[in-house]
């Protein structure tokens, strides 16, 4: 899959993963950005691990063990923030490497 863009695209991508890959029972259009992934959406520990892998693949980021923390996977909004932060830090690292050559 290609790299997904801004917040709206990332949100749509995460919802798609939840419904189509993780088979949550909440319909796509009823999943809100602040709904608890555990309490409202019903993800269990295995579901969170699969969501991590799917997000890494779909959004071309690497989520470290440190970043795979409850505060980053509370809801869709927290995952979007994580993905954007990871992308920004990766872009900064790439720019730094390019500047040092």
Biopython code that builds the backbone (N, CA, C, O; Angstrom):
import numpy as np
from Bio.PDB.StructureBuilder import StructureBuilder

atoms = [
    (1, "UNK", "N", (0.834, -1.178, 0.000)),
    (1, "UNK", "CA", (0.000, 0.000, 0.000)),
    (1, "UNK", "C", (0.878, 1.240, 0.000)),
    (1, "UNK", "O", (1.991, 1.234, 0.526)),
    (2, "UNK", "N", (0.352, 2.309, -0.605)),
    (2, "UNK", "CA", (1.107, 3.544, -0.659)),
    (2, "UNK", "C", (1.086, 4.272, 0.658)),
    (2, "UNK", "O", (0.358, 3.919, 1.586)),
    (3, "UNK", "N", (1.909, 5.302, 0.713)),
    (3, "UNK", "CA", (1.951, 6.116, 1.921)),
    (3, "UNK", "C", (0.690, 6.967, 1.965)),
    (3, "UNK", "O", (0.370, 7.664, 1.002)),
    (4, "UNK", "N", (-0.017, 6.910, 3.071)),
    (4, "UNK", "CA", (-1.232, 7.698, 3.250)),
    (4, "UNK", "C", (-0.856, 9.081, 3.779)),
    (4, "UNK", "O", (0.122, 9.215, 4.515)),
    (5, "UNK", "N", (-1.617, 10.101, 3.416)),
    (5, "UNK", "CA", (-1.273, 11.484, 3.692)),
    (5, "UNK", "C", (-1.648, 12.037, 5.034)),
    (5, "UNK", "O", (-1.118, 11.598, 6.054)),
    (6, "UNK", "N", (-2.558, 13.000, 5.062)),
    (6, "UNK", "CA", (-2.892, 13.768, 6.246)),
    (6, "UNK", "C", (-3.807, 13.054, 7.224)),
    (6, "UNK", "O", (-4.094, 11.863, 7.097)),
    (7, "UNK", "N", (-4.252, 13.823, 8.199)),
    (7, "UNK", "CA", (-5.052, 13.267, 9.299)),
    (7, "UNK", "C", (-6.296, 12.526, 8.808)),
    (7, "UNK", "O", (-6.577, 11.422, 9.273)),
    (8, "UNK", "N", (-7.041, 13.115, 7.880)),
    (8, "UNK", "CA", (-8.282, 12.482, 7.413)),
    (8, "UNK", "C", (-7.990, 11.158, 6.711)),
    (8, "UNK", "O", (-8.711, 10.177, 6.897)),
    (9, "UNK", "N", (-6.936, 11.135, 5.910)),
    (9, "UNK", "CA", (-6.571, 9.908, 5.203)),
    (9, "UNK", "C", (-6.096, 8.828, 6.179)),
    (9, "UNK", "O", (-6.407, 7.648, 6.015)),
    (10, "UNK", "N", (-5.342, 9.248, 7.191)),
    (10, "UNK", "CA", (-4.869, 8.291, 8.195)),
    (10, "UNK", "C", (-6.052, 7.746, 8.983)),
    (10, "UNK", "O", (-6.128, 6.544, 9.242)),
    (11, "UNK", "N", (-6.981, 8.630, 9.368)),
    (11, "UNK", "CA", (-8.167, 8.183, 10.110)),
    (11, "UNK", "C", (-8.953, 7.165, 9.288)),
    (11, "UNK", "O", (-9.351, 6.122, 9.808)),
    (12, "UNK", "N", (-9.178, 7.460, 8.010)),
    (12, "UNK", "CA", (-9.914, 6.533, 7.145)),
    (12, "UNK", "C", (-9.171, 5.207, 7.022)),
    (12, "UNK", "O", (-9.791, 4.143, 7.003)),
    (13, "UNK", "N", (-7.845, 5.271, 6.938)),
    (13, "UNK", "CA", (-7.044, 4.054, 6.832)),
    (13, "UNK", "C", (-7.124, 3.186, 8.077)),
    (13, "UNK", "O", (-7.223, 1.962, 7.983)),
    (14, "UNK", "N", (-7.083, 3.817, 9.241)),
    (14, "UNK", "CA", (-7.179, 3.068, 10.501)),
    (14, "UNK", "C", (-8.560, 2.433, 10.628)),
    (14, "UNK", "O", (-8.675, 1.273, 11.023)),
    (15, "UNK", "N", (-9.604, 3.183, 10.297)),
    (15, "UNK", "CA", (-10.958, 2.624, 10.346)),
    (15, "UNK", "C", (-11.076, 1.428, 9.401)),
    (15, "UNK", "O", (-11.688, 0.416, 9.743)),
    (16, "UNK", "N", (-10.493, 1.550, 8.227)),
    (16, "UNK", "CA", (-10.523, 0.451, 7.266)),
    (16, "UNK", "C", (-9.838, -0.789, 7.827)),
    (16, "UNK", "O", (-10.345, -1.901, 7.679)),
    (17, "UNK", "N", (-8.704, -0.604, 8.464)),
    (17, "UNK", "CA", (-7.995, -1.723, 9.089)),
    (17, "UNK", "C", (-8.862, -2.362, 10.170)),
    (17, "UNK", "O", (-8.978, -3.586, 10.238)),
    (18, "UNK", "N", (-9.466, -1.538, 11.006)),
    (18, "UNK", "CA", (-10.299, -2.064, 12.094)),
    (18, "UNK", "C", (-11.456, -2.906, 11.556)),
    (18, "UNK", "O", (-11.720, -3.997, 12.062)),
    (19, "UNK", "N", (-12.138, -2.404, 10.540)),
    (19, "UNK", "CA", (-13.325, -3.085, 10.023)),
    (19, "UNK", "C", (-12.977, -4.237, 9.093)),
    (19, "UNK", "O", (-13.547, -5.321, 9.213)),
    (20, "UNK", "N", (-12.043, -4.014, 8.160)),
    (20, "UNK", "CA", (-11.770, -5.003, 7.120)),
    (20, "UNK", "C", (-10.715, -6.040, 7.484)),
    (20, "UNK", "O", (-10.761, -7.167, 6.990)),
    (21, "UNK", "N", (-9.762, -5.674, 8.344)),
    (21, "UNK", "CA", (-8.680, -6.601, 8.690)),
    (21, "UNK", "C", (-8.835, -7.197, 10.081)),
    (21, "UNK", "O", (-8.500, -8.360, 10.307)),
    (22, "UNK", "N", (-9.345, -6.398, 11.011)),
    (22, "UNK", "CA", (-9.502, -6.878, 12.386)),
    (22, "UNK", "C", (-10.937, -7.283, 12.697)),
    (22, "UNK", "O", (-11.222, -7.813, 13.771)),
    (23, "UNK", "N", (-11.836, -7.030, 11.752)),
    (23, "UNK", "CA", (-13.225, -7.487, 11.830)),
    (23, "UNK", "C", (-13.958, -7.036, 13.102)),
    (23, "UNK", "O", (-14.692, -7.812, 13.713)),
    (24, "UNK", "N", (-13.746, -5.754, 13.496)),
    (24, "UNK", "CA", (-14.502, -5.246, 14.633)),
    (24, "UNK", "C", (-15.975, -5.171, 14.240)),
    (24, "UNK", "O", (-16.307, -5.051, 13.060)),
    (25, "UNK", "N", (-16.839, -5.243, 15.223)),
    (25, "UNK", "CA", (-18.272, -5.290, 14.948)),
    (25, "UNK", "C", (-18.917, -3.915, 14.843)),
    (25, "UNK", "O", (-20.095, -3.810, 14.504)),
    (26, "UNK", "N", (-18.164, -2.865, 15.127)),
    (26, "UNK", "CA", (-18.688, -1.508, 15.015)),
    (26, "UNK", "C", (-18.561, -1.080, 13.549)),
    (26, "UNK", "O", (-17.476, -1.177, 12.976)),
    (27, "UNK", "N", (-19.654, -0.607, 12.933)),
    (27, "UNK", "CA", (-19.574, -0.166, 11.540)),
    (27, "UNK", "C", (-18.619, 1.018, 11.375)),
    (27, "UNK", "O", (-18.491, 1.866, 12.258)),
    (28, "UNK", "N", (-17.969, 1.048, 10.244)),
    (28, "UNK", "CA", (-16.979, 2.077, 9.904)),
    (28, "UNK", "C", (-17.477, 3.482, 10.229)),
    (28, "UNK", "O", (-16.765, 4.272, 10.848)),
    (29, "UNK", "N", (-18.700, 3.787, 9.810)),
    (29, "UNK", "CA", (-19.235, 5.140, 9.981)),
    (29, "UNK", "C", (-19.590, 5.476, 11.427)),
    (29, "UNK", "O", (-19.842, 6.640, 11.738)),
    (30, "UNK", "N", (-19.613, 4.491, 12.308)),
    (30, "UNK", "CA", (-19.936, 4.747, 13.720)),
    (30, "UNK", "C", (-18.699, 4.784, 14.610)),
    (30, "UNK", "O", (-18.816, 4.958, 15.823)),
    (31, "UNK", "N", (-17.534, 4.625, 14.032)),
    (31, "UNK", "CA", (-16.287, 4.681, 14.795)),
    (31, "UNK", "C", (-15.822, 6.130, 14.851)),
    (31, "UNK", "O", (-15.523, 6.736, 13.821)),
    (32, "UNK", "N", (-15.763, 6.680, 16.061)),
    (32, "UNK", "CA", (-15.313, 8.060, 16.246)),
    (32, "UNK", "C", (-13.834, 8.121, 16.579)),
    (32, "UNK", "O", (-13.273, 7.151, 17.089)),
    (33, "UNK", "N", (-13.197, 9.248, 16.297)),
    (33, "UNK", "CA", (-11.758, 9.367, 16.539)),
    (33, "UNK", "C", (-11.361, 9.275, 18.011)),
    (33, "UNK", "O", (-10.208, 8.986, 18.329)),
    (34, "UNK", "N", (-12.318, 9.521, 18.910)),
    (34, "UNK", "CA", (-12.007, 9.486, 20.338)),
    (34, "UNK", "C", (-12.604, 8.276, 21.047)),
    (34, "UNK", "O", (-12.520, 8.174, 22.271)),
    (35, "UNK", "N", (-13.209, 7.355, 20.293)),
    (35, "UNK", "CA", (-13.760, 6.136, 20.892)),
    (35, "UNK", "C", (-12.622, 5.247, 21.399)),
    (35, "UNK", "O", (-11.623, 5.053, 20.706)),
    (36, "UNK", "N", (-12.778, 4.718, 22.593)),
    (36, "UNK", "CA", (-11.773, 3.825, 23.162)),
    (36, "UNK", "C", (-11.675, 2.553, 22.323)),
    (36, "UNK", "O", (-12.671, 1.870, 22.085)),
    (37, "UNK", "N", (-10.464, 2.253, 21.885)),
    (37, "UNK", "CA", (-10.282, 1.051, 21.069)),
    (37, "UNK", "C", (-10.544, -0.218, 21.875)),
    (37, "UNK", "O", (-10.954, -1.233, 21.312)),
    (38, "UNK", "N", (-10.317, -0.171, 23.164)),
    (38, "UNK", "CA", (-10.563, -1.342, 24.006)),
    (38, "UNK", "C", (-12.028, -1.417, 24.432)),
    (38, "UNK", "O", (-12.676, -2.449, 24.255)),
    (39, "UNK", "N", (-12.550, -0.327, 24.991)),
    (39, "UNK", "CA", (-13.879, -0.363, 25.598)),
    (39, "UNK", "C", (-15.025, -0.210, 24.603)),
    (39, "UNK", "O", (-16.059, -0.859, 24.759)),
    (40, "UNK", "N", (-14.865, 0.630, 23.588)),
    (40, "UNK", "CA", (-15.943, 0.876, 22.634)),
    (40, "UNK", "C", (-15.813, -0.028, 21.406)),
    (40, "UNK", "O", (-16.792, -0.629, 20.962)),
    (41, "UNK", "N", (-14.609, -0.119, 20.869)),
    (41, "UNK", "CA", (-14.377, -0.902, 19.647)),
    (41, "UNK", "C", (-14.208, -2.386, 19.970)),
    (41, "UNK", "O", (-14.544, -3.240, 19.150)),
    (42, "UNK", "N", (-13.694, -2.694, 21.153)),
    (42, "UNK", "CA", (-13.599, -4.084, 21.587)),
    (42, "UNK", "C", (-12.314, -4.803, 21.242)),
    (42, "UNK", "O", (-12.292, -6.033, 21.196)),
    (43, "UNK", "N", (-11.226, -4.055, 20.993)),
    (43, "UNK", "CA", (-9.954, -4.726, 20.702)),
    (43, "UNK", "C", (-9.398, -5.389, 21.958)),
    (43, "UNK", "O", (-9.494, -4.849, 23.060)),
    (44, "UNK", "N", (-8.815, -6.568, 21.769)),
    (44, "UNK", "CA", (-8.105, -7.241, 22.851)),
    (44, "UNK", "C", (-6.607, -7.115, 22.583)),
    (44, "UNK", "O", (-6.207, -6.448, 21.629)),
    (45, "UNK", "N", (-5.781, -7.741, 23.404)),
    (45, "UNK", "CA", (-4.332, -7.574, 23.269)),
    (45, "UNK", "C", (-3.822, -8.048, 21.908)),
    (45, "UNK", "O", (-2.938, -7.420, 21.327)),
    (46, "UNK", "N", (-4.361, -9.127, 21.409)),
    (46, "UNK", "CA", (-3.958, -9.610, 20.082)),
    (46, "UNK", "C", (-4.388, -8.622, 19.000)),
    (46, "UNK", "O", (-3.654, -8.390, 18.040)),
    (47, "UNK", "N", (-5.573, -8.042, 19.156)),
    (47, "UNK", "CA", (-6.050, -7.045, 18.210)),
    (47, "UNK", "C", (-5.157, -5.820, 18.165)),
    (47, "UNK", "O", (-4.921, -5.259, 17.095)),
    (48, "UNK", "N", (-4.656, -5.400, 19.326)),
    (48, "UNK", "CA", (-3.744, -4.256, 19.361)),
    (48, "UNK", "C", (-2.431, -4.588, 18.660)),
    (48, "UNK", "O", (-1.869, -3.743, 17.965)),
    (49, "UNK", "N", (-1.944, -5.801, 18.835)),
    (49, "UNK", "CA", (-0.698, -6.191, 18.165)),
    (49, "UNK", "C", (-0.894, -6.197, 16.651)),
    (49, "UNK", "O", (-0.035, -5.720, 15.909)),
    (50, "UNK", "N", (-2.018, -6.733, 16.196)),
    (50, "UNK", "CA", (-2.306, -6.754, 14.767)),
    (50, "UNK", "C", (-2.491, -5.338, 14.231)),
    (50, "UNK", "O", (-2.041, -5.037, 13.125)),
    (51, "UNK", "N", (-3.142, -4.468, 14.991)),
    (51, "UNK", "CA", (-3.319, -3.079, 14.574)),
    (51, "UNK", "C", (-1.965, -2.400, 14.411)),
    (51, "UNK", "O", (-1.766, -1.631, 13.471)),
    (52, "UNK", "N", (-1.050, -2.671, 15.302)),
    (52, "UNK", "CA", (0.304, -2.106, 15.204)),
    (52, "UNK", "C", (0.951, -2.506, 13.891)),
    (52, "UNK", "O", (1.463, -1.654, 13.163)),
    (53, "UNK", "N", (0.932, -3.796, 13.582)),
    (53, "UNK", "CA", (1.554, -4.303, 12.350)),
    (53, "UNK", "C", (0.880, -3.708, 11.116)),
    (53, "UNK", "O", (1.552, -3.290, 10.173)),
    (54, "UNK", "N", (-0.450, -3.674, 11.130)),
    (54, "UNK", "CA", (-1.192, -3.131, 9.992)),
    (54, "UNK", "C", (-0.869, -1.641, 9.791)),
    (54, "UNK", "O", (-0.723, -1.190, 8.655)),
    (55, "UNK", "N", (-0.757, -0.886, 10.878)),
    (55, "UNK", "CA", (-0.414, 0.530, 10.773)),
    (55, "UNK", "C", (1.000, 0.717, 10.232)),
    (55, "UNK", "O", (1.242, 1.595, 9.404)),
    (56, "UNK", "N", (1.932, -0.111, 10.701)),
    (56, "UNK", "CA", (3.300, -0.027, 10.187)),
    (56, "UNK", "C", (3.314, -0.253, 8.678)),
    (56, "UNK", "O", (3.976, 0.480, 7.943)),
    (57, "UNK", "N", (2.593, -1.253, 8.225)),
    (57, "UNK", "CA", (2.569, -1.574, 6.798)),
    (57, "UNK", "C", (1.833, -0.522, 5.985)),
    (57, "UNK", "O", (2.323, -0.085, 4.943)),
    (58, "UNK", "N", (0.676, -0.118, 6.446)),
    (58, "UNK", "CA", (-0.176, 0.803, 5.687)),
    (58, "UNK", "C", (0.422, 2.204, 5.604)),
    (58, "UNK", "O", (0.315, 2.868, 4.573)),
    (59, "UNK", "N", (1.052, 2.652, 6.689)),
    (59, "UNK", "CA", (1.520, 4.037, 6.750)),
    (59, "UNK", "C", (3.036, 4.164, 6.664)),
    (59, "UNK", "O", (3.575, 5.255, 6.851)),
    (60, "UNK", "N", (3.726, 3.070, 6.385)),
    (60, "UNK", "CA", (5.182, 3.069, 6.183)),
    (60, "UNK", "C", (5.939, 3.705, 7.346)),
    (60, "UNK", "O", (6.797, 4.566, 7.149)),
    (61, "UNK", "N", (5.607, 3.268, 8.556)),
    (61, "UNK", "CA", (6.311, 3.714, 9.758)),
    (61, "UNK", "C", (6.761, 2.482, 10.531)),
    (61, "UNK", "O", (6.270, 1.375, 10.305)),
    (62, "UNK", "N", (7.694, 2.689, 11.439)),
    (62, "UNK", "CA", (8.144, 1.627, 12.333)),
    (62, "UNK", "C", (7.769, 2.039, 13.756)),
    (62, "UNK", "O", (8.225, 3.067, 14.255)),
    (63, "UNK", "N", (6.934, 1.224, 14.401)),
    (63, "UNK", "CA", (6.474, 1.529, 15.760)),
    (63, "UNK", "C", (7.306, 0.706, 16.737)),
    (63, "UNK", "O", (7.183, -0.517, 16.795)),
    (64, "UNK", "N", (8.148, 1.384, 17.499)),
    (64, "UNK", "CA", (9.037, 0.707, 18.444)),
    (64, "UNK", "C", (8.240, 0.157, 19.621)),
    (64, "UNK", "O", (7.071, 0.493, 19.813)),
    (65, "UNK", "N", (8.893, -0.689, 20.399)),
    (65, "UNK", "CA", (8.255, -1.199, 21.626)),
    (65, "UNK", "C", (7.897, -0.044, 22.557)),
    (65, "UNK", "O", (6.855, -0.061, 23.211)),
    (66, "UNK", "N", (8.769, 0.956, 22.609)),
    (66, "UNK", "CA", (8.522, 2.127, 23.461)),
    (66, "UNK", "C", (7.273, 2.881, 22.997)),
    (66, "UNK", "O", (6.481, 3.339, 23.821)),
    (67, "UNK", "N", (7.099, 3.009, 21.683)),
    (67, "UNK", "CA", (5.933, 3.712, 21.140)),
    (67, "UNK", "C", (4.669, 2.864, 21.160)),
    (67, "UNK", "O", (3.562, 3.397, 21.073)),
    (68, "UNK", "N", (4.826, 1.546, 21.273)),
    (68, "UNK", "CA", (3.665, 0.658, 21.338)),
    (68, "UNK", "C", (3.170, 0.624, 22.778)),
    (68, "UNK", "O", (3.229, -0.397, 23.463)),
    (69, "UNK", "N", (2.677, 1.789, 23.208)),
    (69, "UNK", "CA", (2.254, 1.990, 24.595)),
    (69, "UNK", "C", (0.774, 2.356, 24.614)),
    (69, "UNK", "O", (0.252, 2.888, 23.635)),
    (70, "UNK", "N", (0.102, 2.074, 25.716)),
    (70, "UNK", "CA", (-1.337, 2.364, 25.795)),
    (70, "UNK", "C", (-1.706, 3.805, 25.439)),
    (70, "UNK", "O", (-2.733, 4.037, 24.801)),
    (71, "UNK", "N", (-0.888, 4.764, 25.839)),
    (71, "UNK", "CA", (-1.238, 6.158, 25.553)),
    (71, "UNK", "C", (-1.216, 6.473, 24.055)),
    (71, "UNK", "O", (-1.853, 7.430, 23.615)),
    (72, "UNK", "N", (-0.491, 5.681, 23.274)),
    (72, "UNK", "CA", (-0.448, 5.888, 21.821)),
    (72, "UNK", "C", (-1.505, 5.077, 21.080)),
    (72, "UNK", "O", (-1.708, 5.280, 19.883)),
    (73, "UNK", "N", (-2.176, 4.165, 21.767)),
    (73, "UNK", "CA", (-3.182, 3.307, 21.140)),
    (73, "UNK", "C", (-4.509, 3.363, 21.907)),
    (73, "UNK", "O", (-5.248, 2.379, 21.951)),
    (74, "UNK", "N", (-4.804, 4.517, 22.508)),
    (74, "UNK", "CA", (-6.042, 4.697, 23.255)),
    (74, "UNK", "C", (-7.236, 4.764, 22.314)),
    (74, "UNK", "O", (-8.273, 4.144, 22.550)),
    (75, "UNK", "N", (-7.065, 5.536, 21.236)),
    (75, "UNK", "CA", (-8.137, 5.757, 20.267)),
    (75, "UNK", "C", (-7.504, 6.088, 18.912)),
    (75, "UNK", "O", (-6.281, 6.141, 18.783)),
    (76, "UNK", "N", (-8.335, 6.306, 17.927)),
    (76, "UNK", "CA", (-7.807, 6.607, 16.594)),
    (76, "UNK", "C", (-6.996, 7.892, 16.606)),
    (76, "UNK", "O", (-5.943, 7.966, 15.971)),
    (77, "UNK", "N", (-7.471, 8.903, 17.319)),
    (77, "UNK", "CA", (-6.752, 10.181, 17.372)),
    (77, "UNK", "C", (-5.326, 10.004, 17.907)),
    (77, "UNK", "O", (-4.394, 10.614, 17.383)),
    (78, "UNK", "N", (-5.149, 9.183, 18.936)),
    (78, "UNK", "CA", (-3.803, 8.984, 19.496)),
    (78, "UNK", "C", (-2.899, 8.236, 18.512)),
    (78, "UNK", "O", (-1.693, 8.482, 18.475)),
    (79, "UNK", "N", (-3.465, 7.330, 17.718)),
    (79, "UNK", "CA", (-2.664, 6.624, 16.702)),
    (79, "UNK", "C", (-2.274, 7.585, 15.583)),
    (79, "UNK", "O", (-1.142, 7.549, 15.100)),
    (80, "UNK", "N", (-3.206, 8.446, 15.169)),
    (80, "UNK", "CA", (-2.877, 9.447, 14.145)),
    (80, "UNK", "C", (-1.723, 10.323, 14.622)),
    (80, "UNK", "O", (-0.774, 10.567, 13.877)),
    (81, "UNK", "N", (-1.806, 10.796, 15.865)),
    (81, "UNK", "CA", (-0.733, 11.633, 16.424)),
    (81, "UNK", "C", (0.596, 10.887, 16.413)),
    (81, "UNK", "O", (1.631, 11.467, 16.082)),
    (82, "UNK", "N", (0.574, 9.602, 16.773)),
    (82, "UNK", "CA", (1.794, 8.788, 16.771)),
    (82, "UNK", "C", (2.361, 8.676, 15.358)),
    (82, "UNK", "O", (3.557, 8.883, 15.154)),
    (83, "UNK", "N", (1.522, 8.353, 14.392)),
    (83, "UNK", "CA", (1.986, 8.188, 13.009)),
    (83, "UNK", "C", (2.584, 9.491, 12.486)),
    (83, "UNK", "O", (3.648, 9.478, 11.867)),
    (84, "UNK", "N", (1.918, 10.604, 12.728)),
    (84, "UNK", "CA", (2.445, 11.897, 12.278)),
    (84, "UNK", "C", (3.770, 12.229, 12.960)),
    (84, "UNK", "O", (4.681, 12.761, 12.326)),
    (85, "UNK", "N", (3.877, 11.914, 14.261)),
    (85, "UNK", "CA", (5.133, 12.165, 14.987)),
    (85, "UNK", "C", (6.256, 11.293, 14.444)),
    (85, "UNK", "O", (7.378, 11.764, 14.260)),
    (86, "UNK", "N", (5.957, 10.019, 14.186)),
    (86, "UNK", "CA", (6.974, 9.114, 13.647)),
    (86, "UNK", "C", (7.431, 9.567, 12.264)),
    (86, "UNK", "O", (8.623, 9.547, 11.958)),
    (87, "UNK", "N", (6.490, 9.968, 11.447)),
    (87, "UNK", "CA", (6.851, 10.462, 10.111)),
    (87, "UNK", "C", (7.723, 11.700, 10.198)),
    (87, "UNK", "O", (8.698, 11.832, 9.458)),
    (88, "UNK", "N", (7.375, 12.611, 11.102)),
    (88, "UNK", "CA", (8.153, 13.841, 11.252)),
    (88, "UNK", "C", (9.565, 13.532, 11.727)),
    (88, "UNK", "O", (10.528, 14.120, 11.234)),
    (89, "UNK", "N", (9.699, 12.609, 12.685)),
    (89, "UNK", "CA", (11.038, 12.286, 13.191)),
    (89, "UNK", "C", (11.850, 11.537, 12.140)),
    (89, "UNK", "O", (13.064, 11.718, 12.055)),
    (90, "UNK", "N", (11.195, 10.701, 11.339)),
    (90, "UNK", "CA", (11.903, 10.008, 10.260)),
    (90, "UNK", "C", (12.350, 10.992, 9.189)),
    (90, "UNK", "O", (13.456, 10.872, 8.664)),
    (91, "UNK", "N", (11.502, 11.968, 8.859)),
    (91, "UNK", "CA", (11.857, 12.976, 7.861)),
    (91, "UNK", "C", (13.029, 13.823, 8.347)),
    (91, "UNK", "O", (13.922, 14.167, 7.573)),
    (92, "UNK", "N", (13.015, 14.156, 9.642)),
    (92, "UNK", "CA", (14.102, 14.935, 10.226)),
    (92, "UNK", "C", (15.397, 14.140, 10.188)),
    (92, "UNK", "O", (16.451, 14.694, 9.876)),
    (93, "UNK", "N", (15.334, 12.864, 10.498)),
    (93, "UNK", "CA", (16.527, 12.008, 10.479)),
    (93, "UNK", "C", (17.088, 11.894, 9.058)),
    (93, "UNK", "O", (18.303, 11.953, 8.869)),
    (94, "UNK", "N", (16.229, 11.735, 8.076)),
    (94, "UNK", "CA", (16.668, 11.633, 6.695)),
    (94, "UNK", "C", (17.305, 12.942, 6.246)),
    (94, "UNK", "O", (18.344, 12.931, 5.586)),
    (95, "UNK", "N", (16.692, 14.072, 6.600)),
    (95, "UNK", "CA", (17.243, 15.381, 6.245)),
    (95, "UNK", "C", (18.601, 15.589, 6.909)),
    (95, "UNK", "O", (19.514, 16.142, 6.294)),
    (96, "UNK", "N", (18.740, 15.154, 8.148)),
    (96, "UNK", "CA", (20.006, 15.294, 8.873)),
    (96, "UNK", "C", (21.108, 14.466, 8.196)),
    (96, "UNK", "O", (22.241, 14.926, 8.057)),
    (97, "UNK", "N", (20.769, 13.264, 7.786)),
    (97, "UNK", "CA", (21.743, 12.398, 7.092)),
    (97, "UNK", "C", (22.156, 13.036, 5.764)),
    (97, "UNK", "O", (23.336, 13.052, 5.416)),
    (98, "UNK", "N", (21.179, 13.558, 5.031)),
    (98, "UNK", "CA", (21.471, 14.197, 3.747)),
    (98, "UNK", "C", (22.364, 15.425, 3.936)),
    (98, "UNK", "O", (23.272, 15.660, 3.140)),
    (99, "UNK", "N", (22.108, 16.208, 4.989)),
    (99, "UNK", "CA", (22.906, 17.397, 5.254)),
    (99, "UNK", "C", (24.333, 17.063, 5.671)),
    (99, "UNK", "O", (25.248, 17.851, 5.431)),
    (100, "UNK", "N", (24.527, 15.925, 6.282)),
    (100, "UNK", "CA", (25.857, 15.560, 6.787)),
    (100, "UNK", "C", (26.747, 14.975, 5.706)),
    (100, "UNK", "O", (27.931, 14.737, 5.944)),
    (101, "UNK", "N", (26.199, 14.738, 4.522)),
    (101, "UNK", "CA", (27.016, 14.149, 3.431)),
    (101, "UNK", "C", (27.746, 15.190, 2.662)),
    (101, "UNK", "O", (28.471, 14.867, 1.721)),
]
sb = StructureBuilder()
sb.init_structure("model")
sb.init_model(0)
sb.init_chain("A")
sb.init_seg("    ")
for serial, (resi, resn, name, xyz) in enumerate(atoms, 1):
    if name == "N":
        sb.init_residue(resn, " ", resi, " ")
    sb.init_atom(name, np.array(xyz, "f"), 0.0, 1.0, " ", f" {name:<3s}", serial, name[0])
structure = sb.get_structure()
